[in-house]
Every structure is written in C-alpha cells, then in structure tokens.
Amino acid sequence: MRAAIYFTPAKDHPLTLRAAEWLGRDAFDRRPVRDPNPKIDVLVSEPARYGFHATLKAPFRLADGRTLNDLDRALAAFGQRMQSFSLGRLTITRLDSFFALTIQATLPLLLEAEEAIRMAFEPFRAPLTEQELARRDPQSLSERQQANLSRWGYPHVGPDFRFHMTLTNSIVDEDEAARVEKRLHSQFNPVLETPVVIDALALFVERKPGAPFHVHSRQPLQGGMPS
C-alpha cells in the first residue's frame, strides 16, 4: 500500500466534475463516470489511475510502526494549523510532453505549504527500495534532484517543486498535441475563470501496486500560516 498527500478540490466542485468527466474516473467514488471512450482513454490512463490532483507529498509506503489511521489523524491535526489560500485562476499548460493545469504566478504561500507538508509527514515515509530508486531513473535527474530523491523520496521538491494537475499522458506527436489541447480548452475553459482555493489536503491511497488511487479523506484547512 502507498499513501500520498495531494490537493484536489471538493467532490462536488465544478473543476472536480469536469476533470472526472475528462479522465473517466472519480477518485472520490472509485467509479467510472462516463462510458469508455478509446480516443480519450488512451490519452489519460496515467492521470486517471492517480486521480485528479496536485502532488504535495508524493506517494510513499508507510514506515514501520505507522498506520493509515495514524497518518490520517496527523493530516487532520495539520489542517487545523494551516490556512487556506487562493491559487488564482488555473491555466492549461503543456509541460514537457504532457498537459496539466498550472498556476499563473509563483506563490510564496504555496512554496511554504509544500515545504511544511514535506517535512511534517516525512516520519511516515518508508525509505525507497533500490527498485523504487531505479524506477525514478536517477541518471536523468539533476544533481539537486538526485539529492532530493535520496533525502525526500521524490526529486521535484523545494526549488524543483512545480504545482500541476496532470490531464494527459505524454503526447509527443505535435499534431495530436494540438488536437488534444483544443479538446482540453473545450472541456475546462468553462470552469477556469473561477480562482481555485487550497482549502483542504487530501489523503490518497493505492491499495496495491498498480491499483487506482482513491481519496481516503479530505481534511479541511482551518488555521493560520502554513506550519
């Protein structure tokens, strides 16, 4: 089993509903939300498995002596100390070869929140195995990212953290990418005028390797500055 701490809007948020329709899966209900569509499903298999989210602490196995209930209680307590904040309006962006929703400006509160979450829940993370390290292809990473992977179990933290909510697999064909981008704008533009607020942290769970991630809990943010 692996757990992850993600941001995802509330189950009934218009953005969540649009994303579930696009991905074909609702991570809250653990069920399909539309009929299979081979033309789309082949484009979204990875983000559909992980569920609509932005990573704040990447998936990890629980450390010895830690339980999912322990982690959930700690997340609830953390949420009581952390304030909600706005991301502003999200935008559809091509990152490398995949599409995602991203923020339009650097947000100090978001960077502080990522660091606080990463550090607070590190005691719950089991060290990566050699096989897990190898799957990250460390030779493709920068020296700093390799150090992040060794220290935190994930390369894209701190200065390398990039808020994004993945919408597609890798798409290398430029003509196909242009067609997909047009479809994404049609699907998401109606809900992208409204700013998105990080008002809760979600605990996602992968019950067994390769299984779809689902929302185990979503803990509201009720406190002061990120801590």
FIKOLZA-1660 file (N, C-alpha, C; in steps of 0.1 Angstrom, whole numbers, plus 5000, padded with zeros to 4 digits):
% residues 227
   i   px   py   pz ch aa at
   1 5008 4988 5000  A  M  N
   1 5000 5000 5000  A  M CA
   1 5009 5012 5000  A  M  C
   2 5004 5023 4993  A  R  N
   2 5011 5036 4993  A  R CA
   2 5001 5046 4996  A  R  C
   3 5005 5057 5003  A  A  N
   3 4997 5069 5006  A  A CA
   3 5004 5081 4999  A  A  C
   4 4996 5091 4997  A  A  N
   4 5001 5104 4991  A  A CA
   4 4992 5115 4997  A  A  C
   5 4999 5127 4998  A  I  N
   5 4991 5138 5003  A  I CA
   5 4990 5148 4990  A  I  C
   6 4978 5150 4986  A  Y  N
   6 4975 5157 4974  A  Y CA
   6 4966 5169 4977  A  Y  C
   7 4965 5178 4968  A  F  N
   7 4954 5187 4967  A  F CA
   7 4945 5183 4956  A  F  C
   8 4932 5182 4960  A  T  N
   8 4921 5181 4950  A  T CA
   8 4910 5189 4955  A  T  C
   9 4902 5196 4946  A  P  N
   9 4891 5203 4950  A  P CA
   9 4880 5193 4956  A  P  C
  10 4870 5199 4962  A  A  N
  10 4859 5191 4968  A  A CA
  10 4852 5182 4958  A  A  C
  11 4846 5172 4962  A  K  N
  11 4840 5162 4953  A  K CA
  11 4830 5169 4944  A  K  C
  12 4822 5179 4948  A  D  N
  12 4812 5185 4940  A  D CA
  12 4817 5198 4934  A  D  C
  13 4830 5201 4935  A  H  N
  13 4835 5213 4928  A  H CA
  13 4834 5212 4913  A  H  C
  14 4830 5223 4906  A  P  N
  14 4829 5222 4892  A  P CA
  14 4841 5217 4885  A  P  C
  15 4853 5221 4890  A  L  N
  15 4866 5216 4884  A  L CA
  15 4867 5201 4886  A  L  C
  16 4864 5196 4897  A  T  N
  16 4865 5181 4900  A  T CA
  16 4856 5174 4891  A  T  C
  17 4844 5179 4889  A  L  N
  17 4834 5172 4880  A  L CA
  17 4839 5172 4865  A  L  C
  18 4844 5183 4861  A  R  N
  18 4849 5184 4847  A  R CA
  18 4861 5174 4845  A  R  C
  19 4870 5174 4856  A  A  N
  19 4882 5165 4855  A  A CA
  19 4878 5150 4855  A  A  C
  20 4868 5147 4863  A  A  N
  20 4863 5133 4864  A  A CA
  20 4857 5129 4851  A  A  C
  21 4850 5138 4844  A  E  N
  21 4844 5135 4831  A  E CA
  21 4855 5133 4821  A  E  C
  22 4865 5141 4821  A  W  N
  22 4876 5140 4812  A  W CA
  22 4884 5127 4814  A  W  C
  23 4888 5125 4827  A  L  N
  23 4896 5113 4830  A  L CA
  23 4888 5100 4829  A  L  C
  24 4875 5101 4831  A  G  N
  24 4866 5089 4831  A  G CA
  24 4865 5082 4844  A  G  C
  25 4870 5089 4854  A  R  N
  25 4870 5083 4868  A  R CA
  25 4869 5093 4879  A  R  C
  26 4862 5090 4889  A  D  N
  26 4860 5098 4901  A  D CA
  26 4868 5091 4912  A  D  C
  27 4878 5098 4917  A  A  N
  27 4887 5092 4927  A  A CA
  27 4880 5092 4941  A  A  C
  28 4869 5100 4942  A  F  N
  28 4862 5100 4955  A  F CA
  28 4853 5088 4956  A  F  C
  29 4846 5085 4945  A  D  N
  29 4836 5074 4945  A  D CA
  29 4842 5061 4940  A  D  C
  30 4855 5061 4935  A  R  N
  30 4861 5050 4929  A  R CA
  30 4853 5043 4918  A  R  C
  31 4848 5051 4910  A  R  N
  31 4839 5045 4899  A  R CA
  31 4841 5053 4886  A  R  C
  32 4838 5046 4875  A  P  N
  32 4838 5054 4862  A  P CA
  32 4827 5064 4862  A  P  C
  33 4828 5075 4855  A  V  N
  33 4818 5085 4854  A  V CA
  33 4813 5087 4840  A  V  C
  34 4818 5079 4831  A  R  N
  34 4813 5080 4817  A  R CA
  34 4816 5067 4810  A  R  C
  35 4809 5065 4799  A  D  N
  35 4812 5053 4791  A  D CA
  35 4827 5053 4786  A  D  C
  36 4833 5041 4784  A  P  N
  36 4846 5041 4778  A  P CA
  36 4847 5049 4765  A  P  C
  37 4857 5057 4763  A  N  N
  37 4860 5064 4751  A  N CA
  37 4874 5062 4747  A  N  C
  38 4876 5052 4738  A  P  N
  38 4890 5048 4735  A  P CA
  38 4899 5059 4730  A  P  C
  39 4893 5069 4723  A  K  N
  39 4902 5080 4718  A  K CA
  39 4907 5089 4729  A  K  C
  40 4899 5090 4740  A  I  N
  40 4904 5098 4752  A  I CA
  40 4911 5089 4762  A  I  C
  41 4906 5077 4764  A  D  N
  41 4911 5068 4775  A  D CA
  41 4926 5065 4772  A  D  C
  42 4930 5064 4760  A  V  N
  42 4944 5061 4757  A  V CA
  42 4953 5073 4760  A  V  C
  43 4947 5085 4761  A  L  N
  43 4955 5097 4764  A  L CA
  43 4956 5100 4779  A  L  C
  44 4948 5093 4787  A  V  N
  44 4946 5097 4801  A  V CA
  44 4948 5086 4811  A  V  C
  45 4954 5075 4807  A  S  N
  45 4955 5063 4816  A  S CA
  45 4963 5066 4828  A  S  C
  46 4974 5073 4827  A  E  N
  46 4982 5076 4840  A  E CA
  46 4975 5086 4849  A  E  C
  47 4971 5098 4844  A  P  N
  47 4964 5107 4854  A  P CA
  47 4951 5101 4859  A  P  C
  48 4944 5092 4851  A  A  N
  48 4932 5086 4856  A  A CA
  48 4935 5077 4867  A  A  C
  49 4946 5069 4866  A  R  N
  49 4949 5060 4877  A  R CA
  49 4952 5067 4890  A  R  C
  50 4960 5078 4889  A  Y  N
  50 4964 5086 4901  A  Y CA
  50 4952 5094 4906  A  Y  C
  51 4942 5097 4898  A  G  N
  51 4932 5106 4903  A  G CA
  51 4935 5121 4900  A  G  C
  52 4925 5129 4899  A  F  N
  52 4928 5143 4897  A  F CA
  52 4934 5150 4909  A  F  C
  53 4946 5155 4908  A  H  N
  53 4953 5160 4920  A  H CA
  53 4965 5169 4916  A  H  C
  54 4970 5176 4926  A  A  N
  54 4983 5182 4926  A  A CA
  54 4991 5176 4937  A  A  C
  55 5003 5171 4934  A  T  N
  55 5011 5165 4944  A  T CA
  55 5017 5175 4954  A  T  C
  56 5015 5172 4967  A  L  N
  56 5022 5179 4978  A  L CA
  56 5032 5170 4985  A  L  C
  57 5029 5158 4987  A  K  N
  57 5039 5148 4992  A  K CA
  57 5036 5135 4983  A  K  C
  58 5046 5132 4975  A  A  N
  58 5044 5121 4965  A  A CA
  58 5042 5108 4972  A  A  C
  59 5036 5098 4965  A  P  N
  59 5033 5085 4970  A  P CA
  59 5044 5078 4978  A  P  C
  60 5041 5073 4989  A  F  N
  60 5051 5066 4997  A  F CA
  60 5045 5054 5005  A  F  C
  61 5054 5044 5007  A  R  N
  61 5050 5033 5016  A  R CA
  61 5051 5038 5031  A  R  C
  62 5043 5033 5039  A  L  N
  62 5043 5037 5053  A  L CA
  62 5055 5031 5060  A  L  C
  63 5061 5040 5069  A  A  N
  63 5073 5035 5077  A  A CA
  63 5068 5024 5087  A  A  C
  64 5077 5016 5091  A  D  N
  64 5074 5006 5101  A  D CA
  64 5068 5012 5114  A  D  C
  65 5057 5006 5118  A  G  N
  65 5051 5012 5130  A  G CA
  65 5040 5022 5128  A  G  C
  66 5039 5027 5115  A  R  N
  66 5029 5037 5112  A  R CA
  66 5017 5031 5105  A  R  C
  67 5006 5036 5108  A  T  N
  67 4993 5031 5101  A  T CA
  67 4987 5042 5093  A  T  C
  68 4978 5038 5085  A  L  N
  68 4970 5048 5077  A  L CA
  68 4962 5056 5086  A  L  C
  69 4956 5051 5097  A  N  N
  69 4949 5059 5106  A  N CA
  69 4957 5069 5113  A  N  C
  70 4970 5065 5117  A  D  N
  70 4979 5075 5122  A  D CA
  70 4981 5086 5113  A  D  C
  71 4984 5083 5100  A  L  N
  71 4986 5094 5090  A  L CA
  71 4974 5103 5089  A  L  C
  72 4962 5097 5088  A  D  N
  72 4950 5105 5087  A  D CA
  72 4948 5114 5098  A  D  C
  73 4950 5109 5110  A  R  N
  73 4949 5118 5122  A  R CA
  73 4959 5129 5122  A  R  C
  74 4971 5126 5118  A  A  N
  74 4981 5137 5117  A  A CA
  74 4978 5147 5106  A  A  C
  75 4972 5142 5095  A  L  N
  75 4968 5152 5085  A  L CA
  75 4957 5161 5090  A  L  C
  76 4947 5155 5097  A  A  N
  76 4936 5163 5103  A  A CA
  76 4942 5174 5112  A  A  C
  77 4951 5170 5121  A  A  N
  77 4957 5179 5130  A  A CA
  77 4965 5190 5123  A  A  C
  78 4972 5186 5113  A  F  N
  78 4980 5196 5105  A  F CA
  78 4971 5206 5098  A  F  C
  79 4959 5201 5093  A  G  N
  79 4950 5210 5087  A  G CA
  79 4944 5221 5096  A  G  C
  80 4943 5217 5109  A  Q  N
  80 4938 5227 5119  A  Q CA
  80 4948 5239 5121  A  Q  C
  81 4961 5237 5117  A  R  N
  81 4971 5247 5119  A  R CA
  81 4974 5255 5106  A  R  C
  82 4969 5250 5095  A  M  N
  82 4973 5256 5082  A  M CA
  82 4961 5264 5076  A  M  C
  83 4964 5276 5071  A  Q  N
  83 4953 5284 5065  A  Q CA
  83 4951 5280 5050  A  Q  C
  84 4938 5282 5046  A  S  N
  84 4935 5281 5032  A  S CA
  84 4941 5293 5024  A  S  C
  85 4943 5291 5011  A  F  N
  85 4948 5302 5003  A  F CA
  85 4944 5300 4988  A  F  C
  86 4944 5311 4981  A  S  N
  86 4940 5310 4967  A  S CA
  86 4952 5308 4958  A  S  C
  87 4950 5299 4948  A  L  N
  87 4959 5297 4937  A  L CA
  87 4957 5307 4926  A  L  C
  88 4947 5314 4926  A  G  N
  88 4943 5322 4915  A  G CA
  88 4936 5313 4904  A  G  C
  89 4936 5318 4892  A  R  N
  89 4930 5310 4881  A  R CA
  89 4940 5301 4875  A  R  C
  90 4936 5288 4873  A  L  N
  90 4945 5279 4867  A  L CA
  90 4944 5280 4852  A  L  C
  91 4955 5275 4845  A  T  N
  91 4955 5276 4831  A  T CA
  91 4960 5262 4825  A  T  C
  92 4956 5259 4813  A  I  N
  92 4960 5247 4806  A  I CA
  92 4974 5249 4800  A  I  C
  93 4984 5241 4804  A  T  N
  93 4998 5243 4800  A  T CA
  93 5003 5230 4795  A  T  C
  94 5012 5230 4785  A  R  N
  94 5019 5218 4781  A  R CA
  94 5033 5218 4789  A  R  C
  95 5035 5208 4797  A  L  N
  95 5047 5207 4805  A  L CA
  95 5055 5195 4799  A  L  C
  96 5067 5199 4793  A  D  N
  96 5074 5188 4786  A  D CA
  96 5065 5183 4775  A  D  C
  97 5060 5170 4777  A  S  N
  97 5051 5164 4766  A  S CA
  97 5037 5161 4771  A  S  C
  98 5034 5166 4783  A  F  N
  98 5020 5163 4788  A  F CA
  98 5013 5176 4791  A  F  C
  99 5000 5175 4792  A  F  N
  99 4992 5187 4796  A  F CA
  99 4988 5187 4810  A  F  C
 100 4987 5198 4816  A  A  N
 100 4983 5199 4830  A  A CA
 100 4977 5213 4833  A  A  C
 101 4970 5214 4844  A  L  N
 101 4965 5227 4849  A  L CA
 101 4976 5232 4858  A  L  C
 102 4980 5245 4856  A  T  N
 102 4991 5251 4863  A  T CA
 102 4986 5265 4869  A  T  C
 103 4994 5270 4878  A  I  N
 103 4992 5283 4883  A  I CA
 103 4999 5293 4874  A  I  C
 104 4995 5306 4875  A  Q  N
 104 5000 5316 4866  A  Q CA
 104 5011 5324 4872  A  Q  C
 105 5014 5323 4884  A  A  N
 105 5025 5330 4891  A  A CA
 105 5030 5323 4903  A  A  C
 106 5043 5326 4906  A  T  N
 106 5048 5319 4918  A  T CA
 106 5041 5324 4931  A  T  C
 107 5038 5315 4939  A  L  N
 107 5030 5318 4951  A  L CA
 107 5038 5314 4964  A  L  C
 108 5044 5324 4971  A  P  N
 108 5051 5321 4983  A  P CA
 108 5044 5312 4993  A  P  C
 109 5031 5314 4995  A  L  N
 109 5023 5306 5004  A  L CA
 109 5023 5291 5000  A  L  C
 110 5023 5289 4987  A  L  N
 110 5023 5275 4981  A  L CA
 110 5036 5269 4984  A  L  C
 111 5047 5276 4981  A  L  N
 111 5060 5270 4984  A  L CA
 111 5062 5267 4998  A  L  C
 112 5057 5276 5007  A  E  N
 112 5058 5273 5021  A  E CA
 112 5050 5261 5025  A  E  C
 113 5039 5260 5019  A  A  N
 113 5030 5248 5023  A  A CA
 113 5036 5235 5018  A  A  C
 114 5042 5235 5006  A  E  N
 114 5049 5223 5001  A  E CA
 114 5060 5219 5011  A  E  C
 115 5068 5229 5015  A  E  N
 115 5079 5225 5024  A  E CA
 115 5074 5220 5037  A  E  C
 116 5064 5227 5043  A  A  N
 116 5058 5223 5056  A  A CA
 116 5053 5209 5055  A  A  C
 117 5045 5206 5045  A  I  N
 117 5039 5193 5043  A  I CA
 117 5050 5182 5041  A  I  C
 118 5059 5185 5033  A  R  N
 118 5070 5175 5030  A  R CA
 118 5077 5172 5043  A  R  C
 119 5080 5182 5051  A  M  N
 119 5088 5179 5064  A  M CA
 119 5079 5173 5074  A  M  C
 120 5067 5177 5076  A  A  N
 120 5058 5172 5087  A  A CA
 120 5055 5158 5085  A  A  C
 121 5054 5153 5073  A  F  N
 121 5050 5139 5071  A  F CA
 121 5061 5130 5067  A  F  C
 122 5073 5135 5067  A  E  N
 122 5085 5126 5064  A  E CA
 122 5086 5115 5074  A  E  C
 123 5083 5116 5087  A  P  N
 123 5084 5105 5096  A  P CA
 123 5075 5093 5092  A  P  C
 124 5065 5096 5084  A  F  N
 124 5056 5085 5080  A  F CA
 124 5061 5077 5068  A  F  C
 125 5071 5082 5061  A  R  N
 125 5076 5076 5048  A  R CA
 125 5086 5066 5051  A  R  C
 126 5084 5054 5045  A  A  N
 126 5095 5044 5045  A  A CA
 126 5105 5047 5034  A  A  C
 127 5118 5044 5037  A  P  N
 127 5128 5047 5027  A  P CA
 127 5125 5040 5014  A  P  C
 128 5129 5046 5003  A  L  N
 128 5128 5039 4990  A  L CA
 128 5137 5027 4989  A  L  C
 129 5131 5017 4983  A  T  N
 129 5139 5005 4980  A  T CA
 129 5148 5008 4968  A  T  C
 130 5158 4999 4965  A  E  N
 130 5167 5000 4954  A  E CA
 130 5158 5000 4941  A  E  C
 131 5148 4991 4941  A  Q  N
 131 5140 4991 4929  A  Q CA
 131 5132 5004 4927  A  Q  C
 132 5127 5009 4938  A  E  N
 132 5119 5022 4937  A  E CA
 132 5129 5033 4932  A  E  C
 133 5141 5034 4937  A  L  N
 133 5150 5044 4932  A  L CA
 133 5153 5042 4917  A  L  C
 134 5155 5030 4913  A  A  N
 134 5158 5028 4899  A  A CA
 134 5147 5032 4890  A  A  C
 135 5135 5030 4894  A  R  N
 135 5123 5034 4886  A  R CA
 135 5123 5049 4884  A  R  C
 136 5129 5057 4892  A  R  N
 136 5129 5071 4891  A  R CA
 136 5140 5075 4881  A  R  C
 137 5148 5066 4876  A  D  N
 137 5158 5069 4866  A  D CA
 137 5167 5081 4870  A  D  C
 138 5174 5079 4881  A  P  N
 138 5182 5090 4887  A  P CA
 138 5192 5096 4878  A  P  C
 139 5197 5088 4868  A  Q  N
 139 5207 5094 4859  A  Q CA
 139 5201 5105 4850  A  Q  C
 140 5188 5105 4849  A  S  N
 140 5181 5116 4841  A  S CA
 140 5179 5129 4849  A  S  C
 141 5182 5128 4862  A  L  N
 141 5179 5140 4871  A  L CA
 141 5191 5148 4873  A  L  C
 142 5189 5161 4876  A  S  N
 142 5200 5170 4880  A  S CA
 142 5206 5165 4893  A  S  C
 143 5217 5171 4897  A  E  N
 143 5224 5167 4910  A  E CA
 143 5214 5171 4921  A  E  C
 144 5208 5182 4920  A  R  N
 144 5199 5186 4931  A  R CA
 144 5187 5177 4932  A  R  C
 145 5182 5173 4921  A  Q  N
 145 5170 5164 4921  A  Q CA
 145 5174 5150 4926  A  Q  C
 146 5186 5146 4923  A  Q  N
 146 5191 5133 4928  A  Q CA
 146 5192 5134 4943  A  Q  C
 147 5197 5145 4948  A  A  N
 147 5198 5147 4963  A  A CA
 147 5184 5147 4969  A  A  C
 148 5174 5154 4962  A  N  N
 148 5161 5154 4967  A  N CA
 148 5155 5139 4968  A  N  C
 149 5157 5132 4957  A  L  N
 149 5153 5118 4957  A  L CA
 149 5158 5110 4968  A  L  C
 150 5171 5112 4971  A  S  N
 150 5177 5104 4982  A  S CA
 150 5172 5109 4995  A  S  C
 151 5170 5122 4997  A  R  N
 151 5166 5127 5010  A  R CA
 151 5151 5126 5013  A  R  C
 152 5143 5129 5002  A  W  N
 152 5128 5130 5004  A  W CA
 152 5120 5120 4997  A  W  C
 153 5127 5111 4989  A  G  N
 153 5119 5101 4981  A  G CA
 153 5113 5106 4969  A  G  C
 154 5115 5119 4965  A  Y  N
 154 5109 5125 4953  A  Y CA
 154 5118 5136 4948  A  Y  C
 155 5120 5137 4935  A  P  N
 155 5130 5147 4930  A  P CA
 155 5125 5161 4930  A  P  C
 156 5112 5162 4928  A  H  N
 156 5106 5176 4925  A  H CA
 156 5100 5182 4937  A  H  C
 157 5109 5186 4946  A  V  N
 157 5106 5193 4958  A  V CA
 157 5114 5206 4960  A  V  C
 158 5110 5214 4969  A  G  N
 158 5118 5227 4972  A  G CA
 158 5118 5235 4959  A  G  C
 159 5130 5239 4955  A  P  N
 159 5132 5248 4943  A  P CA
 159 5127 5241 4930  A  P  C
 160 5126 5227 4930  A  D  N
 160 5122 5220 4919  A  D CA
 160 5107 5216 4919  A  D  C
 161 5100 5221 4929  A  F  N
 161 5085 5219 4930  A  F CA
 161 5078 5227 4920  A  F  C
 162 5069 5221 4913  A  R  N
 162 5061 5227 4903  A  R CA
 162 5046 5223 4904  A  R  C
 163 5038 5232 4908  A  F  N
 163 5024 5228 4910  A  F CA
 163 5018 5225 4897  A  F  C
 164 5012 5213 4896  A  H  N
 164 5004 5210 4883  A  H CA
 164 4994 5199 4886  A  H  C
 165 4984 5199 4879  A  M  N
 165 4973 5189 4880  A  M CA
 165 4972 5182 4866  A  M  C
 166 4978 5170 4865  A  T  N
 166 4980 5164 4852  A  T CA
 166 4967 5160 4846  A  T  C
 167 4967 5162 4833  A  L  N
 167 4954 5159 4825  A  L CA
 167 4956 5148 4814  A  L  C
 168 4969 5146 4810  A  T  N
 168 4971 5136 4799  A  T CA
 168 4984 5128 4802  A  T  C
 169 4986 5117 4795  A  N  N
 169 4998 5111 4794  A  N CA
 169 5008 5119 4785  A  N  C
 170 5020 5114 4783  A  S  N
 170 5029 5121 4774  A  S CA
 170 5024 5120 4759  A  S  C
 171 5024 5131 4752  A  I  N
 171 5019 5132 4738  A  I CA
 171 5031 5138 4730  A  I  C
 172 5037 5130 4722  A  V  N
 172 5049 5135 4715  A  V CA
 172 5046 5140 4701  A  V  C
 173 5035 5135 4695  A  D  N
 173 5032 5140 4682  A  D CA
 173 5026 5154 4683  A  D  C
 174 5031 5163 4675  A  E  N
 174 5027 5177 4677  A  E CA
 174 5013 5179 4671  A  E  C
 175 5009 5173 4661  A  D  N
 175 4996 5174 4655  A  D CA
 175 4985 5169 4665  A  D  C
 176 4989 5157 4671  A  E  N
 176 4979 5152 4681  A  E CA
 176 4979 5161 4693  A  E  C
 177 4990 5166 4697  A  A  N
 177 4990 5175 4709  A  A CA
 177 4981 5188 4706  A  A  C
 178 4982 5193 4694  A  A  N
 178 4973 5204 4691  A  A CA
 178 4958 5201 4692  A  A  C
 179 4955 5189 4687  A  R  N
 179 4941 5185 4688  A  R CA
 179 4936 5183 4702  A  R  C
 180 4945 5177 4710  A  V  N
 180 4942 5174 4724  A  V CA
 180 4941 5187 4732  A  V  C
 181 4949 5197 4729  A  E  N
 181 4949 5210 4736  A  E CA
 181 4935 5217 4733  A  E  C
 182 4931 5216 4721  A  K  N
 182 4918 5222 4717  A  K CA
 182 4907 5215 4725  A  K  C
 183 4907 5202 4726  A  R  N
 183 4897 5195 4734  A  R CA
 183 4897 5198 4749  A  R  C
 184 4909 5200 4754  A  L  N
 184 4911 5204 4768  A  L CA
 184 4905 5218 4771  A  L  C
 185 4907 5227 4762  A  H  N
 185 4901 5240 4764  A  H CA
 185 4886 5240 4763  A  H  C
 186 4881 5232 4754  A  S  N
 186 4866 5230 4753  A  S CA
 186 4861 5224 4766  A  S  C
 187 4868 5214 4772  A  Q  N
 187 4863 5207 4784  A  Q CA
 187 4865 5216 4796  A  Q  C
 188 4876 5224 4798  A  F  N
 188 4879 5230 4811  A  F CA
 188 4876 5245 4811  A  F  C
 189 4877 5252 4799  A  N  N
 189 4876 5266 4800  A  N CA
 189 4863 5272 4807  A  N  C
 190 4852 5265 4806  A  P  N
 190 4840 5270 4813  A  P CA
 190 4842 5271 4829  A  P  C
 191 4852 5264 4834  A  V  N
 191 4853 5264 4849  A  V CA
 191 4866 5270 4853  A  V  C
 192 4874 5275 4844  A  L  N
 192 4887 5281 4847  A  L CA
 192 4887 5296 4850  A  L  C
 193 4876 5302 4849  A  E  N
 193 4875 5316 4852  A  E CA
 193 4875 5319 4867  A  E  C
 194 4871 5309 4875  A  T  N
 194 4869 5310 4889  A  T CA
 194 4882 5306 4896  A  T  C
 195 4888 5314 4905  A  P  N
 195 4900 5311 4912  A  P CA
 195 4898 5298 4920  A  P  C
 196 4909 5290 4921  A  V  N
 196 4909 5278 4929  A  V CA
 196 4915 5280 4942  A  V  C
 197 4909 5276 4953  A  V  N
 197 4914 5277 4966  A  V CA
 197 4919 5264 4972  A  V  C
 198 4931 5264 4977  A  I  N
 198 4935 5252 4985  A  I CA
 198 4929 5253 4999  A  I  C
 199 4918 5246 5001  A  D  N
 199 4911 5247 5013  A  D CA
 199 4911 5234 5021  A  D  C
 200 4918 5224 5016  A  A  N
 200 4919 5211 5023  A  A CA
 200 4930 5203 5017  A  A  C
 201 4935 5193 5024  A  L  N
 201 4945 5184 5020  A  L CA
 201 4939 5170 5019  A  L  C
 202 4941 5163 5008  A  A  N
 202 4935 5150 5006  A  A CA
 202 4945 5139 5008  A  A  C
 203 4941 5129 5015  A  L  N
 203 4949 5116 5016  A  L CA
 203 4944 5106 5006  A  L  C
 204 4953 5104 4996  A  F  N
 204 4950 5094 4986  A  F CA
 204 4957 5081 4989  A  F  C
 205 4951 5070 4985  A  V  N
 205 4957 5056 4989  A  V CA
 205 4957 5048 4976  A  V  C
 206 4968 5041 4974  A  E  N
 206 4969 5030 4964  A  E CA
 206 4970 5017 4972  A  E  C
 207 4959 5009 4971  A  R  N
 207 4958 4997 4980  A  R CA
 207 4969 4986 4976  A  R  C
 208 4972 4985 4964  A  K  N
 208 4982 4975 4959  A  K CA
 208 4989 4981 4947  A  K  C
 209 5001 4976 4944  A  P  N
 209 5008 4982 4932  A  P CA
 209 5000 4981 4920  A  P  C
 210 4999 4993 4913  A  G  N
 210 4992 4994 4901  A  G CA
 210 4977 4997 4902  A  G  C
 211 4972 4996 4914  A  A  N
 211 4957 4999 4916  A  A CA
 211 4955 5014 4915  A  A  C
 212 4942 5018 4912  A  P  N
 212 4939 5032 4911  A  P CA
 212 4940 5038 4925  A  P  C
 213 4945 5050 4926  A  F  N
 213 4944 5058 4938  A  F CA
 213 4930 5063 4941  A  F  C
 214 4926 5063 4953  A  H  N
 214 4913 5068 4957  A  H CA
 214 4915 5078 4969  A  H  C
 215 4905 5086 4971  A  V  N
 215 4905 5096 4982  A  V CA
 215 4901 5089 4994  A  V  C
 216 4910 5088 5004  A  H  N
 216 4907 5082 5017  A  H CA
 216 4900 5092 5026  A  H  C
 217 4905 5104 5026  A  S  N
 217 4899 5115 5034  A  S CA
 217 4904 5128 5028  A  S  C
 218 4896 5139 5031  A  R  N
 218 4900 5152 5027  A  R CA
 218 4898 5161 5039  A  R  C
 219 4909 5166 5045  A  Q  N
 219 4910 5173 5057  A  Q CA
 219 4910 5188 5055  A  Q  C
 220 4900 5195 5061  A  P  N
 220 4899 5210 5058  A  P CA
 220 4911 5218 5065  A  P  C
 221 4914 5229 5059  A  L  N
 221 4925 5238 5064  A  L CA
 221 4917 5249 5072  A  L  C
 222 4921 5250 5085  A  Q  N
 222 4913 5258 5094  A  Q CA
 222 4922 5268 5102  A  Q  C
 223 4935 5269 5100  A  G  N
 223 4943 5276 5109  A  G CA
 223 4950 5288 5104  A  G  C
 224 4962 5292 5109  A  G  N
 224 4969 5304 5105  A  G CA
 224 4978 5301 5094  A  G  C
 225 4991 5306 5095  A  M  N
 225 5000 5304 5084  A  M CA
 225 5004 5290 5083  A  M  C
 226 5009 5285 5071  A  P  N
 226 5013 5272 5069  A  P CA
 226 5024 5268 5079  A  P  C
 227 5023 5256 5085  A  S  N
 227 5032 5253 5096  A  S CA
 227 5035 5238 5095  A  S  C
% end
